[in-house]
Amino acid sequence: MGATDAFPEGAAPVGAAPGRPGGLLDVLGVAAVMLDAEGRITLWSPQAEQLFGWTAQEALGRSAAQLLVGPDDIDLVLQLFSQVMSSGESWAGVFPIQHKDGSTRLVEFRNMRLLDERGRTYALGIATDQAVLRRVERDLALSVRLVAQSPIGLAVLDTALRFVMVNPALERINDLPADQHIGRHVREALSFLDTDVIVARMHEVLETGRPLLDQFTVGGTAADPHADQAWSVSYYRLEDAHGRVLGLATSVVDITEQHRAATEAARARRRLALIADASATVGTTLDVDQTAHELADVIVPEVADMAAVDVLDAILDGRRPSVLSRGGPARFRALAVSTAYDTGAVRAADPTGQIASYEADRLITRCVTEARPVIVAHVDDDDLRRIAAGPQGAAFLKQAGLRSYLAVPLIARGEVLGALSLYRVRNPEPFDEDDAVLAVELAARAAVCIDNARSYQSERRTALTLQRHLMNHRPPQPTAMQIAYRYQPAQAASEVGGDWFDAIPVAGDKTALVVGDVMGSGINAAATMGQLRTTIRALADLDLDPAEVLRHLDHIAGGLDPAFATCLYAVYDPHRSLCRIAVAGHLPPVLVRPGQPPELLDLPTGAPLGVGGVPFEQTTVPLRDGDHLVLYTDGLIETRDKAIDTRLDTLLTLLAEPGSDPEALCDRLLSALRDEQGHDDVALLIARVNALEE
């Protein structure tokens, strides 16, 4: 259908077929009546029959005054008729008419004089029911006022999707005056919007007649096509009383504020979820590098297209960075880089593990020096130079199309550890203060985890250094014995330091074998272990009985912190082939004799060192050529998910396997029994008895 099929305003072009009539005259029921000079009815329309009740046969030729007017109004009607016929002036007004059924109705009249080619005069009367006319007028006035004053944008379009009417509200919404709407196609008038979607919806409504309600649309205006505006748009097909399609009406409600509020609420929910996710996924291990990767991964892609975590190199070494006290370049160690997709911007980031120096004018240096976020909402060439470490990095960022940059400090317990750098390349939204607040929150949580990991690694290094220092010599190979040993520290810093072993030469070719475990861990446990180990070596020179040695150790341990330890002290005499053993709360050793099943020696367990006042007993065990005595700490057999008896049975089973080389036996036991999590130290000492050479 063309525009002329829709509204009278779109007149048909010259030579075109006449358009179909509108329905308004049908609603009004306009009647036409013609009178001759004597007032007799000469023409009578069907609408006149509907309005007055008389058929054409009943009305034609009769006096209109006698037929339609009551007795009281005849003189006035004749006077008005004479006036119209004599002067030629039209007359309009409301007059009471007598209906055929005897009722009286008010009718709106328009009367005019007509002349034919012979000069004869006639009177033409056009009439409609006043009540109907007033109702139509009221409806029209109401519609016009509502459309004009409505805060909702309203428009009417013809079937060719050209604007026929727009109200002031829609002019404001589109920021486009009415004269730039009227007569124009939707694609032309609203070129700043996604008109493909709009036109498709309009055609759907025109074809189906089903309204499309509350269609969410986002876009700009004619003045600002990039503005963030939102509307709820509805489309309705317009039809006349006979169902003929006239065109389309659309209503537009500006919901920009609601959209922004909903967007902000959704953004807040996502950020809360991100913080919750970070709480669960960042800091799962006491590893600095792993924690940094977890932080970078949780931020991408929700907050940034790329994230980099860099820590001040001095921090990892336990020193205060000079850049924080006197200014100047800062040395960073790159810990993690994460990207949402393959981007050339990653080439500008420092490779993980690499140390890079950033001058004082670099934004990351400023971030850690001032201990506050640095935001570059829209990056320009000068900003690129201050973001990258050097010209090549700046070139990579420019080529990748870096749009926005944000750096926030990693601060834990009041100390700046490094910086979190965020990059937006494809994401067109610039970083803002809300992004900075979120990044600071995430960085603070991660910084505490990184600081804990750093402290853990520092303590672990210290404990291991002390442990190695205290056990820095290789036990000598004693007379008539082959010694093999292993020591493996716990994985956690807080669990390192309490286990030890020793093999000490004693007068008369004898050998003291020692294994012990301080009840505690960390640096203090390592220090206590060192004191007990030194004391045992001094007591061993006195060639005391094992029970007497433990008694002295028990007295000394009472003054240490931690004060308790388990210990097994044995002295082997190769000349008598005897081994005297005393135990202070320690696990029993295993004796492995050739051709016999291994056995746990049944020894008095005694009380741990440091309890005080509990006597120790010693047991004498004969040892022959080829026998193995296996001493160990509980880290070898104790786990958190299996009973110790089960683990001891496993130990005996492993020792029953063929093979008598102590070194290979140490490796076999550690490989099979060592807990994968490494929750405790392991000290293992295996002594193989060799026949004394004459």
Steps between C-alpha positions, in 0.01 A plus 500: 500500500617851421491814708176613334326195643564617850417863577330790316813711552676286244308615190514280194719629218339645186361228274498241776194295581291649780577369844255316717287733718561552867248394761450825695202617292344161553540544875335843484222375271487830305161543328439710186159662421420738208199735490360699211408869524164415656660289772395164354739205530655413165797281613518260800815298587497157671671664799203737524272201533723366781509840672134606467320166458313587174563307183569678170151409372347655812712815490544601137263777386384586849563824689810456713358733766178302528683165503794569731410792726261521788215754493676736738808531279344526152499883485867514599598237243319683224672823596844337490420332168391831348819666627728236343312505168486878472847596620700196394670489839552164661354417835635261758363401833321247712128458452241268658362257242192285533575135428249275330455313827380822663816570696690826477875499430762771483667499160808692386424678170701663224264675247600670175333632183571330165439628143454282194579593138153656455535728798265305718581493872511211737589453861749224600494385857774281651413360840624259764384400844634754748569237770708293260686807377574621854626154598734490200619853578566410861684184403707686246579785739591255772720301264677809373564633850616164629734454208639852528546499878591136555846438650506186287638538151227429242519470124274397215646356181336404174524154349820597321654578843511875441433724796158667492492639853735531797423658834729741690615226738638295210668810360682533833584130524650486150640852535352560156228757408171388348578639154800267482268206571191572292504345155826318559552126511610350831843415359552859391365677807657265758828423326684530834323185629506134401217544250525145365354367823240779520380453141480124544279542805274749322454273200414213732226704668363625167485148361364314804300767681645378830644781711859484618516639851785630714782429257825593673720725284834662573661769289581866460326812380537713188714748693710233673488162322741351756293596805392223733121522474236230548134484398204269528326503160158357407352462151129481402330461164237765421176396326175677414152382595498263204837341584693686232868545598580867538854477629686462824512671837798480731551608860842566648571521874838631612633250755860619499514559875344162577738337253799668657382405849446140390838498328669633811318247718604217269852637497502513881375140519770387260764678702378350826508161333851576376615591852342182634668301225833664580460410867460135402758477221781742590749381760425128481868422554790658682677561172570856384492422127184290523320770700594763242366282217176444691455878540563570131266220390209610718512856359505399133269544312244645744698816581775518238615345174848448646638500853860493624628449854845638581670493841784723611810284476635618834181383674564138408850529647368646825645847435328840493484633142706816459242647263256538788740705709695720260332478161662383182460191285326192637602141435204269451487126465220387268294228666195451277333616178149397395307594182139454394603420143807497278620859489822670401483701823644201685830559318533825694472320835815375669542120477424328829806462718684783326621806688436837334592851605239777464608863519342743744274652233335165422145462624566170675788662690276789597236252613730323749680819605179685582317183610184595311324404177593662169222523239543588134145501365601569139855404404693722259853471359656681795322266741633196313854618565427526873322163518756282323851430625652617172429621144451149364236422762323827422496405131345162581228665708424753228481230235265295720276805543520555877203714601517533878746418781476458876771421753429433869754427773528167678495600865512257793530598863589855400783397269500545122596170340452582132227589251211354306480639146176478301457561125190545285555445129175376347284612790394854402404607854765719665618411848328712764503547876266203551746279314781635717306424820438143385860449389629638833276256688619204295862614518480540879368147545764357272775711658434343840521155340820596319645639823407180684662297224806721511523463880451126465776469245729720708436298815541176309833616359614605846393173662662293225819707520515448873421131463770451239747700706436286805524182294765615257741211540477151363501235773819297480493136398569326832695183565315184395194694379372644173282809554237639258276792585241738357348823620202668329349820644127563514341697216347760733727749670312461829578124504874511424776455751441236771648169373862392514729199482864434579771234506773577756830317548547386862811367674583132444382493134142543614241708313212701643192511274247775563166601356267759653206727444431828684131542580449822318603655174650802337808692597460438874474125446812509282685691771391254770600211276845655456553535874391142571713367216805687627438378855471138384831524317662633816345227716600234248868579566447399863402146389196496727225242486214596267255531792740737679540711187120537471475593867742791448319604184167494682635743759640735236185487283290628788662842461456528124217636286344286370582271791386159378662259258504129426832327460658161445862456606689179420866399546642213293813315622651307207733302725210352696244514211255662737285815468365676809187705428294747708184674384342830610149480356624421148376247247675163525778414255473213254751215504548324168695171516598309186256220428253617768198728489560858622388568855414805704716479809289476813662767716380703799374820338579732788379860529598779260795719593395802704231324704743457790516248786427192288780237495620357169576135433743349261490174309787296360450353152756266334596602146671271249668546166244612238241623748333837432379736769246749364444823697242759386278784611119503486497711180585181310196300607236734642232637267170677562282234342648163605554331836859482619481121544410467132794714403738303724385179330577661165848591626567140602373375164736731312796394714423135428565548128835370368794737491745588772665822379420767764505786247251329268291402800477865612376604157246219489351590836474871423345439160234268638423658836563873473174700525439691174392808693822498701336609825796397717878462496644156434826375647608150402817316610585143393804327651624174347722289724822374347723236657794653686822433317761324715 
